[in-house]
Amino acid sequence: MRCLPGILLCAALCLPAARPALAGDVTLMSRDGAVEIGGHLLDFDGGTYRLDTIYGPLAVNADAVTCKGAACPGAEARVARFSLSGTPVLGAVAMPALIEGFAAARGMTVERAADGRRGLFRLRDPDDGTLRAEIALTTGSTGEGFADLLTGGADIAMADRAILPEEVAHGREAGLGDLSASHRRRLIALDAIVPVVAPDTRMGDPGRGLTLETLRGLLTGEIVDWSRIGGAEAPVTPHLPRPGAGLGRTPEARLLEGQAPGSSARQHADAAAVSGAVAADPMGVGLTRLSALGGAVQVPLAAGCGTRLLASRQGIKTGDYPFVVPLFLYLGAPQLPSLAGAFLDYLATPAAQIAMRRAGFADLMREEIPLARQGDRLALAIAEAAPGSGLAELQRMMSVLRGAVRLTETVRPGPETDEALSQSGIEALARALEAGTFDGHTLILAGFADGGDGPDADRALARKDAEAVRDALRAAATAADFGRVRLEVVAFGALLPLACTGGLPEDRLPEAMAHRLNRRVEIWLR
């Protein structure tokens, strides 16, 4: 649908039915006076005029025009208002910084205020002080953010987990539609749950890592003395974040798998408090967020065959670390003020993503990982290679990947959180394909699977996954020219594992988790 350049946003197929109609005729004139259009004012959301004109219903960017006529909204109506509520992981530091950055990018000043539990950010025109927007920010928990979304207390929920099925059902009952749909969520950054000890820990050398079984034993009180795992004779003090509504609702519960903390566990207000307490407690061990690591020392997870999994920025982006925490925004209202839409778009910009990295999160910017940096994985691949054809398969893989770099987007079949992360990766790749980022190159969609049913079955499953990613990219990148970029599907089965499935069970990850990590579609660029 054709729009007038710089003024019209779109035709009114997207007109919101829920807003009350405004009465009266108005005339909108471009700032330079070159374009004028009149019509009946249907709606104004603080950033967009919607008119019924001789051309049909039209939406016009309020920033590009002046309004004349008795029905023109007053100054108060021209203020874009929207609210966010949810996890303090985002609301405490990151979101205020992002609002400040957005205002600066739009040439506006920010004035902070408070309204009870809510923080208010008033964005003003620096020349005349005109109020352009008011953003309300409430921090509590992810569950409280979704509750505010359902009751109309917030337009956007800040979440450190994927929305739960019961929350989706409540959203439908409240008339909000399907809140789990991909267009209703925005992935804005990543974090990770990590085990930590003090710099002078009684554990011994933290670099040797902890198996998941041992870590759970330490946190649940099954292991009460460090000497049980080769450390000094000293009691173990577990430290955990205090749950708002039961530990089962927090991302940390993924690591504990429903097991209750030990009676000696000390609970703290948030992840930063856990890190601070553990850093000062040589006998302590805890779970915290990588973004709030502070002076504590991250302990790698032992993945078998001598491998260790550490929550690095790239390991979080690829999902090669098993306890990634996605940070989402969920949109309640189908039609937000246009300035709110501009804010959401700003969150994907390099400036906003760099701000997230500085705040300690893993940003969403694409990174390239050379094949030469895959040393540990190649060593494990050699150790795990099947007898007979294993070496030949490794040689085939090296031949295909030689000269290519791995992109951090990785697709993993799995639970809802993994699906949300994978879908976000496909959407990012689709946008890059449409922009011509990969023109003249080959995207290698390399499938890996470790189902334990034999090499042929593993390769068949890996190929099926890689073909599904190819089809999803073609469906999502509708404006891409696939004559300028090649999508190559390859399947390597159980080669290049991230976690070892051999060796003693007590020295590696649980088998189901190892298989989940090993089953993936990596994206390589050549």
C-alpha positions, 0 to 999 in steps of 0.5 A: 500500500503506497504512503506519502513519503515522510508523513503517512505511516500506513493505510488504516487496515491497522486502525484500532477498533477499541479506541473511541472515535474522535469527532470533527474535521481537521487539516494536517500540514507537513512541517515545511508546508508542502503537503496538506491533507484534510479529513475526519479525525478517527483516532489519535494515540499521541504519535499517530493521527488516523483520518478518514479522507477522500483517499480512504483511511490513513495514518499520519505521523504526528511528528511530521505534521501540524494539526489545524481545526477544532477537533485537533487534540490538545497538548495533553492528548499529544503526550505518548504514555505507556507503562512497563512492569516486571522483573527487576533484572531489567527494571532496576538498571537496564531499562532506565538506561535504555529509556535515557539512551532512547531519549538522547537518540531522539533529541529529548531530555529526561525528567525522572519522578515517582508515583508510588511504586512506579518510576516515571520518565518524562521525555521533553522537547529540549527547546520549549520543554513540551512533554512528548512522552511519559513512561511508567516503570514498575519492578516486582517480578516476572509474574507480577508483570504478567498480572499487570499486563492482564489487568491493564496495569501495564502495556508491556511486561518485562520477563526473565522467562518465557510466558507460562501456559496458564498465563497465556490462557489468562491472557485469552480470557482477558481478551488479549489474544495469544500472548505467546505469539512471536509478534507479541514478544521482543527478545532484548538480551540474554543472561545466564544462571551460574554457580559461584564460590568465593575467591578464597573458597574452601572448594579447592580449585574452582576451575576443575568444575562441578557436575550438576549432580554435585552442585545440586547436592551442595545446594540442597543439603545432601553434601554438607562438607567441602571435604566430600568433594575434595575440598577442605574440611569446612561446612558448606553454606548455600546461598540462593535468591529469595523467590517472590512466589516459590522457587519453582517460578524462577529461572534458578529452578531449572538448575535445581529441577524442583528440589528444595534448598537445604535447611542451611541455605541463606536466601537473599533479595536478589542475584547481586546480593547472592554474589556479594554474600558468596564473595565474602563467604569462603564456605559459600556456594550459590546460584546467581546471574552472570550479569550480577557476578560481582566479586564472586567466581563462576564455577564451570559445569563439568560436562564429561570427558574432561570438558567444562561449560562456562557461561561466556558471552558467546556461549550464552548467545549460541546456547552452548551453555545450558542455563541461558535466561532470555530477557523478553518484553511481552506486548499486551496492547495490540496497538501501542503509541507510535513512540512506544513502537519507536522505543521497541525498535530502538532496543534492537539498535547497536547503541541499545545492545552495547548498553545491555552488554555494559550492564553485564548481559549478553547482547544480541549482536551477531558474532563470528567464531572461527573454526580455529577457536573450536579446539576443545570441541574438536578434541572432544569430537576425536575422543567421542568418534565412533570406531570405523567410519568416525575419522572419515566423518570428521574429515568430511566435516572439516572439509565442509567447514574449512574457511567458514565461521560460525555465527552465534545464531543457533537453533535448538529443538526443545522446551518453550524457552529454547523454541523462543530463542531459536525463533528469535535467531531465525527472525534475526537471520531472516532480517539479515537475508532480506537486507542482503547481508549474506549476498555472495556467500553460503550459509551452511546449516549444519545439523547435529544430533546425538540421540543414541540410536546409531550414526545413521539415525543421528544423521537423519535426525540432524538433516531433518532439523537442518532442513526445517531451519532452511524452510523456516528461513525461506518462509520468514525472509519473504523479501530476500533474493535467494539467487544471491545467497546459497543455503546449504544443508549438511548433517553431521550427526553426533560429531562435534558434541558439546557434552560427553555422553560417555564415561561415568554418569557422576562425572558428566551432565544428565544424559537428557541434558547432554542430548539436548545440548548436542542436538542443534543446527549451527549456522556457518558462513562461508 
